[in-house]
Structure formats: structure tokens, C-alpha cells
Amino acid sequence: MYREIYLKNLYEEIIALIEQGSRVLDLGCGDGELLHLLMERRNVYGLGIDISTDEVLKCIKKGVSVIQEDIDEGLEKIKDDSYDYVIVSETLQTVKKPDYVLKQIVRLGQYGIVSFPNFAYLGTRLSFLFKGKMPKTGALPFEWYNTPNIHLLTIKDFKEFCGNNGIEILKEIYFRHGSKDAKAFFGLENLLAEEAIFVIRKKRG
């Protein structure tokens, strides 16, 4: 239940960032729910890419255009600036080459929208400290043996990567306990935010 509320709030924030009638590419689109909502509410031209046959079939049932492909490779086949927005939602930490994916995001789209669970979140730290096991939170609900997450990162990690790779951060949105509460972070988002959304683009000039 918490996970459903968490994703619903996350999707609402992402939808609010997208202009009407935009061209949207969703990398690691899963079951296509986000693209489906964007098509209904923002009238976007949307395309999803996912490696899972099961997820691709779910997309097709929802009427979402989708390609079955591994986003860790092959994105070079798509031309520069083919999309207004490229979304990577809850996927960056699951791919084998997140550095490659991030660089492709800002090449393929005018803007990138990236969301991920913040591994430096206080609740995650305390869970590990007191339980001595791989931490579980609302944003990271998996067991160590079935988690899709292979490259966990923090807000600081992400900002550092962007700064070192010519990527400009245009907007930052932070969540805790599944809801946005920006005033509660007091500049300590790396410690207090459970989830982050960034709007990025290739640095200009």
C-alpha cells in the first residue's frame, strides 16, 4: 500500500513537469503506467523502452507504444534531441551502466527527468546501523536477494556526477515518507530526503 501511494505521488510530480503535447521517451518504462497517464493528461507522444517481456506486454495492453530493448546499450541509434523529455524513473539504480544512461538522457532529450531513492536517507542509515542488515524503507522495500537495485546512489553522488559530466541541474524535488515536504529539509536533503527527482539538461556554453 505504501509503495502504491509512493509511486502515485512520484508520478504526479513528474506529470506536472511535462508540457502539453510533448515528445516523451521513458527509459525503463516498466508496465507503462506513467506514460499512459501522460498520454491521457498531457496528450504527449510517448514511447517506452523496457527489457522485460512481461512489462512490454503490459504496456501494449494499455495502448502504450513500446520497444523491447536493453537501455544499457544501443541508445546511440536514436538521434540527438529526438525528444522534449527523457524520463528515467526509479530505474537509474537498476541499470548496469548508469553513467552511460545519464549521458544518453541529455543527448536524446531537451530535458531529462530522473528519479531515484536516496541511499543516504537517515532512515536507511539507521536501519543498517541498528539491524545490521541491508536496509529496507518505503523507497527501498526489497530483500537483498531479490532487489533490482545494483547501483544505489545518494543525492550528493548524483549532483557530483552531473557537475563532472557537463550536466546542468534545473530543478530538484525531494520527498520523505512518500510526500513532498521541501521546507522540512533545511538544506539537509542528502540526509533527510527519501527520494529525489531532478530535471536536467546538457550544460550550455
C-alpha positions in Angstrom: 0.0 0.0 0.0 2.8 2.4 0.9 4.6 1.6 -2.3 1.4 2.4 -4.3 1.0 5.8 -2.6 4.7 6.5 -3.0 4.6 5.9 -6.8 1.3 7.8 -7.2 2.8 10.9 -5.6 6.0 10.5 -7.6 4.1 10.2 -10.9 2.0 13.3 -10.1 5.2 15.3 -9.6 6.7 14.1 -12.9 3.4 14.7 -14.8 3.4 18.3 -13.5 6.8 18.8 -15.1 5.7 17.8 -18.6 4.3 20.3 -21.1 1.2 19.5 -23.1 1.8 17.7 -26.4 5.5 17.0 -25.7 7.5 14.1 -27.2 8.4 11.8 -24.3 10.8 8.9 -24.1 10.6 6.7 -20.9 13.7 4.6 -20.4 12.9 1.5 -18.3 9.2 2.3 -18.6 8.1 -0.9 -16.7 4.4 -1.5 -17.1 3.9 1.8 -18.9 1.7 3.4 -16.2 3.5 6.7 -16.2 3.4 7.0 -20.0 -0.3 6.0 -20.0 -1.1 8.8 -17.6 1.0 11.3 -19.6 -0.9 10.4 -22.7 -4.2 10.8 -21.0 -3.5 14.0 -19.1 -0.7 15.8 -21.2 -1.6 14.5 -24.6 2.1 13.5 -25.2 3.6 11.5 -28.0 5.1 8.8 -25.8 7.5 5.9 -26.4 8.7 3.4 -23.7 11.7 1.2 -23.7 12.0 -1.8 -21.4 13.9 -5.1 -21.4 11.2 -7.2 -19.8 8.8 -9.2 -22.0 6.2 -9.2 -19.2 6.4 -5.4 -18.8 6.3 -4.8 -22.6 3.1 -6.9 -22.8 1.5 -4.7 -20.0 2.4 -1.6 -22.0 0.8 -2.9 -25.1 -2.4 -3.7 -23.2 -2.5 -0.1 -22.0 -2.1 1.2 -25.6 1.4 2.5 -24.8 4.0 2.4 -27.7 6.9 0.4 -26.5 10.2 -1.2 -27.7 11.8 -4.2 -26.1 15.4 -3.2 -25.7 18.2 -3.0 -23.1 18.8 0.6 -22.2 22.3 -0.2 -21.1 23.3 -0.3 -24.8 22.0 0.7 -28.2 20.6 4.1 -27.4 23.2 5.6 -29.8 20.8 4.5 -32.6 18.4 7.3 -31.6 19.2 10.8 -33.0 20.2 13.7 -30.8 17.3 15.8 -29.4 14.7 13.4 -30.7 12.5 14.1 -27.6 11.4 17.0 -25.5 11.7 14.9 -22.3 13.5 11.7 -21.5 12.4 10.1 -18.2 14.2 7.6 -16.1 12.0 7.0 -13.1 13.1 4.5 -10.4 15.4 2.9 -12.9 18.8 4.5 -12.7 19.9 2.4 -9.8 18.9 -0.8 -11.5 20.9 -0.5 -14.7 24.4 -1.8 -15.3 25.8 1.4 -16.8 24.1 4.4 -15.1 26.8 6.7 -16.3 26.1 5.7 -19.9 22.3 6.1 -19.4 22.7 9.6 -17.8 24.8 10.8 -20.7 22.3 9.5 -23.2 19.4 11.2 -21.4 20.8 14.6 -22.0 21.8 13.8 -25.6 18.4 12.4 -26.6 16.2 15.0 -25.0 16.0 18.7 -24.4 15.3 17.8 -20.8 15.8 14.8 -18.6 13.7 13.8 -15.6 15.4 11.4 -13.2 14.1 10.0 -10.0 15.8 7.6 -7.6 15.7 6.5 -3.9 18.4 8.4 -1.9 20.6 5.7 -0.2 21.9 8.4 2.2 18.5 8.9 3.8 18.6 8.9 7.6 16.0 6.1 7.8 18.2 3.9 5.6 21.3 4.7 7.7 19.6 3.9 11.0 18.1 0.7 9.6 21.5 -0.5 8.7 23.1 0.7 12.0 20.7 -0.9 14.3 19.7 -4.0 12.4 23.0 -4.8 10.7 21.2 -5.9 7.6 20.6 -4.5 4.1 18.2 -1.6 4.9 14.5 -1.6 3.8 12.5 1.6 3.5 9.4 2.6 1.6 11.6 3.7 -1.3 13.7 0.5 -0.9 11.3 -2.3 0.0 13.2 -5.2 -1.3 15.2 -8.0 0.3 18.9 -8.3 -0.5 18.3 -11.4 -2.6 15.5 -10.1 -4.8 16.3 -6.4 -5.2 16.6 -5.0 -8.7 18.9 -2.2 -7.4 22.6 -2.8 -8.3 24.0 0.8 -8.3 22.5 2.5 -5.3 23.4 6.2 -5.1 22.8 9.3 -3.0 21.8 12.9 -3.8 25.4 14.0 -3.3 26.6 11.3 -5.7 24.1 12.4 -8.4 25.0 16.1 -8.1 28.7 15.3 -8.2 28.3 13.2 -11.3 26.3 15.9 -13.1 28.9 18.6 -12.2 31.7 16.4 -13.5 30.0 15.5 -16.8 28.6 18.7 -18.2 25.1 18.1 -17.0 23.1 21.1 -15.6 20.5 20.6 -12.8 17.5 22.8 -13.5 15.2 21.7 -10.7 15.3 19.5 -7.6 12.3 17.9 -5.8 12.6 15.9 -2.6 10.3 13.5 -0.8 10.0 11.9 2.6 7.5 9.2 3.6 6.0 9.4 0.1 5.1 13.1 0.1 6.8 16.3 -0.9 7.9 18.4 2.1 10.6 20.8 0.8 10.6 23.1 3.8 11.4 20.2 6.1 14.9 19.6 4.7 16.6 22.8 5.7 19.4 22.2 3.1 20.0 18.7 4.5 18.2 16.8 1.7 21.0 14.2 1.4 20.2 13.2 5.0 16.5 13.8 5.2 15.1 13.1 1.7 14.0 9.6 1.0 13.5 10.2 -2.7 14.7 12.7 -5.3 13.5 14.0 -8.7 15.9 16.0 -10.8 15.3 17.9 -14.0 18.5 18.0 -16.0 19.9 19.0 -19.4 23.2 19.2 -21.2 25.2 22.2 -20.0 25.1 25.0 -22.5 28.0 27.3 -23.4 
